[in-house]
């Protein structure tokens, strides 16, 4: 059953502040999502290009010699 005297224009006028608040909250939410997506895309790339074959291990020596693997072959330890 519906209300006997329903005046949509009058109800819309009475609820205008609430409807504006809901629309504002929806706009704010969409804006926040767009900002999050934008920041994720902007920070998603590589910070620096690492040349192929570059050895950046902590086991390298300061003299530029080739690093020696500290793990013995045949062990299950993998630092």
Rosetta constraint file for C-alpha pairs under 8 A:
AtomPair CA 7 CA 11 HARMONIC 6.30 0.50
AtomPair CA 8 CA 12 HARMONIC 6.00 0.50
AtomPair CA 9 CA 13 HARMONIC 6.25 0.50
AtomPair CA 10 CA 14 HARMONIC 6.34 0.50
AtomPair CA 11 CA 15 HARMONIC 6.16 0.50
AtomPair CA 12 CA 16 HARMONIC 5.92 0.50
AtomPair CA 15 CA 19 HARMONIC 6.13 0.50
AtomPair CA 16 CA 20 HARMONIC 6.07 0.50
AtomPair CA 17 CA 21 HARMONIC 6.17 0.50
AtomPair CA 18 CA 22 HARMONIC 6.26 0.50
AtomPair CA 19 CA 23 HARMONIC 6.20 0.50
AtomPair CA 20 CA 24 HARMONIC 6.02 0.50
AtomPair CA 21 CA 25 HARMONIC 6.14 0.50
AtomPair CA 22 CA 26 HARMONIC 6.22 0.50
AtomPair CA 23 CA 27 HARMONIC 6.17 0.50
AtomPair CA 24 CA 28 HARMONIC 6.10 0.50
AtomPair CA 25 CA 29 HARMONIC 6.16 0.50
AtomPair CA 26 CA 30 HARMONIC 6.27 0.50
AtomPair CA 27 CA 31 HARMONIC 6.12 0.50
AtomPair CA 28 CA 32 HARMONIC 6.19 0.50
AtomPair CA 29 CA 33 HARMONIC 6.27 0.50
AtomPair CA 30 CA 34 HARMONIC 6.23 0.50
AtomPair CA 31 CA 35 HARMONIC 6.25 0.50
AtomPair CA 32 CA 36 HARMONIC 6.21 0.50
AtomPair CA 33 CA 37 HARMONIC 6.19 0.50
AtomPair CA 34 CA 38 HARMONIC 6.03 0.50
AtomPair CA 35 CA 39 HARMONIC 6.13 0.50
AtomPair CA 36 CA 40 HARMONIC 6.10 0.50
AtomPair CA 37 CA 41 HARMONIC 6.17 0.50
AtomPair CA 38 CA 42 HARMONIC 6.15 0.50
AtomPair CA 39 CA 43 HARMONIC 6.09 0.50
AtomPair CA 40 CA 44 HARMONIC 5.78 0.50
AtomPair CA 41 CA 45 HARMONIC 7.71 0.50
AtomPair CA 50 CA 54 HARMONIC 6.93 0.50
AtomPair CA 55 CA 60 HARMONIC 7.76 0.50
AtomPair CA 56 CA 60 HARMONIC 7.54 0.50
AtomPair CA 59 CA 67 HARMONIC 5.70 0.50
AtomPair CA 59 CA 68 HARMONIC 7.03 0.50
AtomPair CA 59 CA 69 HARMONIC 7.59 0.50
AtomPair CA 59 CA 70 HARMONIC 7.88 0.50
AtomPair CA 60 CA 64 HARMONIC 7.28 0.50
AtomPair CA 60 CA 65 HARMONIC 7.12 0.50
AtomPair CA 60 CA 66 HARMONIC 6.61 0.50
AtomPair CA 60 CA 67 HARMONIC 4.59 0.50
AtomPair CA 60 CA 68 HARMONIC 7.64 0.50
AtomPair CA 61 CA 65 HARMONIC 6.16 0.50
AtomPair CA 61 CA 66 HARMONIC 7.58 0.50
AtomPair CA 61 CA 67 HARMONIC 6.64 0.50
AtomPair CA 71 CA 75 HARMONIC 7.25 0.50
AtomPair CA 71 CA 77 HARMONIC 6.91 0.50
AtomPair CA 71 CA 78 HARMONIC 7.07 0.50
AtomPair CA 71 CA 79 HARMONIC 7.77 0.50
